[in-house]
Amino acid sequence: MQNIGIEQISLAVGFILLLLGIWGMISQKNILKIIVSFTIFETGINVILVAIGYIRNKTAPILDSPELQTDTAEKIVDPLPQALVLTSIVIGLGVTALLLVYALKMYKQKKTLLINDYKDTKW
């Protein structure tokens, strides 16, 4: 039997977080819980992207030692998935802040955070 590596564990944790976030967004009625579920969903996507970009026995693309300067392509990983995840984290932080501001504004208007009490926003 083959050993389970860190990439399989990371993928499993990422998919669990993804499914947990989707379940929370669908089943919760409190707006703050929906926002937290969205953040968990986004974290799951980021973990999956990092797990997909991981290659065993490879190093970061920092060429500071002479041994890495020969046969560089075989010794380093592609930095694009990590760059995309960093960008996703920053964008997610901005979206989460915007969602929290909207939730605060909605709470000031209706004095509740339950989504069922906002009937005037439905069409």
C-alpha positions as CSV (number, residue, x, y, z in Angstrom):
1,M,0.0,0.0,0.0
2,Q,1.3,3.4,-1.0
3,N,1.9,6.0,1.8
4,I,-0.4,8.9,1.9
5,G,1.5,12.1,1.2
6,I,1.0,15.7,2.3
7,E,-0.5,16.5,-1.0
8,Q,-3.3,14.0,-0.6
9,I,-4.0,15.2,3.0
10,S,-4.0,18.8,1.8
11,L,-6.4,18.0,-1.0
12,A,-8.7,16.1,1.4
13,V,-8.7,19.0,3.9
14,G,-9.3,21.5,1.2
15,F,-12.3,19.6,-0.1
16,I,-13.7,19.2,3.4
17,L,-13.4,23.0,4.0
18,L,-15.0,23.6,0.6
19,L,-17.9,21.4,1.3
20,L,-18.3,22.8,4.9
21,G,-18.4,26.3,3.5
22,I,-21.0,25.4,0.9
23,W,-23.1,23.7,3.5
24,G,-22.9,26.7,5.8
25,M,-23.8,29.2,3.1
26,I,-26.9,27.1,2.1
27,S,-28.1,26.1,5.6
28,Q,-27.5,29.1,7.8
29,K,-30.0,31.9,8.4
30,N,-27.7,34.3,10.2
31,I,-25.9,36.7,7.9
32,L,-22.7,36.6,9.9
33,K,-22.6,32.8,9.8
34,I,-23.1,33.0,6.0
35,I,-20.1,35.3,5.8
36,V,-18.0,33.0,7.9
37,S,-19.1,30.1,5.7
38,F,-18.1,32.0,2.6
39,T,-14.6,32.6,4.2
40,I,-14.3,28.9,5.0
41,F,-15.3,28.1,1.4
42,E,-12.6,30.5,0.1
43,T,-10.0,29.0,2.4
44,G,-10.8,25.5,1.1
45,I,-10.3,26.7,-2.5
46,N,-6.9,28.2,-1.5
47,V,-5.8,25.0,0.2
48,I,-6.8,23.0,-2.9
49,L,-4.8,25.3,-5.2
50,V,-1.7,25.0,-3.0
51,A,-2.1,21.3,-2.8
52,I,-2.3,21.0,-6.6
53,G,0.8,23.1,-7.1
54,Y,2.8,21.1,-4.6
55,I,5.5,18.8,-6.0
56,R,7.3,16.4,-3.7
57,N,11.1,16.8,-3.4
58,K,11.2,20.2,-5.2
59,T,12.2,23.5,-3.8
60,A,11.0,27.1,-4.1
61,P,12.2,29.0,-7.1
62,I,14.9,31.0,-5.2
63,L,18.2,30.5,-6.9
64,D,20.6,31.4,-4.0
65,S,22.8,28.3,-4.1
66,P,25.1,27.2,-7.0
67,E,23.6,23.7,-7.0
68,L,20.2,25.1,-7.9
69,Q,21.6,27.0,-10.9
70,T,22.3,23.8,-12.8
71,D,19.2,21.9,-14.0
72,T,16.9,24.5,-12.5
73,A,13.8,23.3,-14.2
74,E,14.0,19.9,-12.6
75,K,14.6,21.2,-9.1
76,I,12.0,23.9,-8.6
77,V,8.2,24.2,-8.5
78,D,6.1,26.5,-10.5
79,P,5.5,29.7,-8.4
80,L,2.2,30.5,-10.3
81,P,-0.2,28.6,-7.9
82,Q,1.3,30.3,-4.9
83,A,1.1,33.7,-6.5
84,L,-2.6,33.1,-7.4
85,V,-3.4,32.0,-3.9
86,L,-1.7,35.1,-2.4
87,T,-3.8,37.2,-4.8
88,S,-6.9,35.2,-3.8
89,I,-6.2,35.8,-0.1
90,V,-6.0,39.6,-0.6
91,I,-9.1,39.7,-2.8
92,G,-11.0,37.5,-0.3
93,L,-10.0,39.8,2.6
94,G,-11.5,42.7,0.7
95,V,-14.7,40.8,-0.2
96,T,-15.1,39.7,3.4
97,A,-14.6,43.3,4.7
98,L,-17.2,44.5,2.2
99,L,-19.7,41.7,3.3
100,L,-19.2,42.6,6.9
101,V,-19.9,46.3,6.2
102,Y,-23.1,45.4,4.3
103,A,-24.1,43.2,7.3
104,L,-23.5,46.0,9.7
105,K,-25.5,48.4,7.5
106,M,-28.4,45.9,7.3
107,Y,-28.3,45.3,11.1
108,K,-28.5,49.1,11.7
109,Q,-31.6,49.3,9.4
110,K,-33.6,46.2,10.6
111,K,-31.9,45.4,14.0
112,T,-31.7,41.7,13.1
113,L,-29.2,39.5,11.2
114,L,-31.7,36.7,10.3
115,I,-32.0,36.4,6.5
116,N,-35.7,35.5,6.8
117,D,-36.5,39.0,8.2
118,Y,-35.4,40.7,5.0
119,K,-38.5,40.2,2.9
120,D,-38.3,43.6,1.2
121,T,-35.0,42.6,-0.6
122,K,-36.5,39.6,-2.3
123,W,-38.2,39.9,-5.7
